[in-house]
Amino acid sequence: MPHTSALDIETLLSADARARRKTDTDEGGASTPDIRISLSSGQPDPHSMPVEDLATAMQTVLENDRSALLYGARDGYAPLRQVVADKTNSMETLRITADDVIITTGAAQAIGLAAQAFLDRGAPMLIDEASWGTLVFRAFGPHSIPVRWDEDGPIIADIERAVDRLPDGERMRLFYTIPNFQNPMGTTTTLERRRQVLDLARRHRFLILEDDAYFELRFAGESLPSYYELDKARSHVIRTGTFSKILGAGVRLGWAIAPAEIREAMMLYKFDLGSNPFMSRVVATYMQEHLEGHVEELREVYHGRRDAMLAALEEGLGGIATWSRPEGGFFIWVKLPDGVDSGELERATMARGVDIWPGKAFRMDEHEDGYVRLAYSLEKSEQIAAGVAIFSEVVRELCYQRE
Ligand SMILES: Cc1ncc(COP(=O)(O)O)c(C=O)c1O
């Protein structure tokens, strides 16, 4: 019998994985009670997804195209790339072709590919002060410099200062930003601010990695041109998008639209033998007939839920806290009364069956910031109202305890 010993994973880990382990903090702690109402998750509402039409499309694919069950092209199923190009052109004044598009396993993969292609450990990059992207970028260990936001978007002086302070020989690599209904802040970057950011990117020769995951889900206000559209030279912007929010996160399909040289650099890291060839065909088949009507319904659903959450916040915390008023997307960013700790708040609301996400989780350095993100995407309006009532009660209790 060969003698076997414990593997001791630690000694097998690559140096990179060891470094990641140190920064990959998981607060863990007490066991999680049953969550009855989730105001934390950015999951789309599964009940609003076009299940029957997707089932029909799936049947059509299985009956007519057995290549759906083979590996696929690394840059994606060509008809789906065409669908993304057509959809984008119809919503913006663009003339992109299928060649401009890479299909990815969700936008998350597209963002990861850009990070692999353009960031070394310690390389300088800019990121919105609070951002969903911290979940991705922490794994790559760049020198990330937060850009504060005001009600118009990223603060230009922060970008200028960050670029001016770079040591000689260092070059800002990219600015990862979420222009529409920012996750978690809920704010949208104005047209003027987009132009200013793009101007800086050109002057200082860095990339803009524009994550537009919620672009289709605008239910109020006016649609604004993307950074990609504003960049007429088509040189400085990578734009990512996703089917997750409109067809289901489990579909795991997204895309990147970028200039050829940038796409080539990203493709150096795409080893997946094709992103979900089967679902790519299902989505392409579905999209030939549907989408716009379905997205219109989704806008209505999320509009109603946003309004339910705003009303519940007004009722529970009016005059005590402040919050953003998103024109689309899934999230409201609540500024807590002074001195209320978001971690303590999270634990106390969880104990009452409601989960929320503390703002610090979206900051690269995870400092306590006095904010929480509330999502209105997953729960129905009545549940949202009930969850926000519990959340508000806990906030008020923590306020009184302080006094
Ligand atoms: C801003 C943003 N970008 C990207 C993603 C991930 O998208 P995907 O499911 O396409 O990987 C999310 C998911 O919550 C998101 O909120």
PDBQT file of the ligand as one rigid body, heavy atoms in Angstrom, charges set to zero:
ROOT
HETATM    1  C1  LIG A 501     -22.049  46.376 -12.998  1.00  0.00    +0.000 C 
HETATM    2  C2  LIG A 501     -21.994  44.909 -13.256  1.00  0.00    +0.000 A 
HETATM    3  N1  LIG A 501     -21.151  44.444 -14.180  1.00  0.00    +0.000 NA
HETATM    4  C3  LIG A 501     -21.075  43.141 -14.454  1.00  0.00    +0.000 A 
HETATM    5  C4  LIG A 501     -21.839  42.220 -13.775  1.00  0.00    +0.000 A 
HETATM    6  C5  LIG A 501     -21.696  40.758 -14.085  1.00  0.00    +0.000 C 
HETATM    7  O1  LIG A 501     -22.407  40.467 -15.216  1.00  0.00    +0.000 OA
HETATM    8  P1  LIG A 501     -22.411  39.018 -15.854  1.00  0.00    +0.000 P 
HETATM    9  O2  LIG A 501     -23.475  38.242 -15.190  1.00  0.00    +0.000 OA
HETATM   10  O3  LIG A 501     -22.702  39.299 -17.274  1.00  0.00    +0.000 OA
HETATM   11  O4  LIG A 501     -21.053  38.420 -15.671  1.00  0.00    +0.000 OA
HETATM   12  C6  LIG A 501     -22.719  42.646 -12.792  1.00  0.00    +0.000 A 
HETATM   13  C7  LIG A 501     -23.520  41.673 -12.041  1.00  0.00    +0.000 C 
HETATM   14  O5  LIG A 501     -24.135  41.959 -11.039  1.00  0.00    +0.000 OA
HETATM   15  C8  LIG A 501     -22.807  44.031 -12.535  1.00  0.00    +0.000 A 
HETATM   16  O6  LIG A 501     -23.636  44.518 -11.627  1.00  0.00    +0.000 OA
ENDROOT
TORSDOF 0
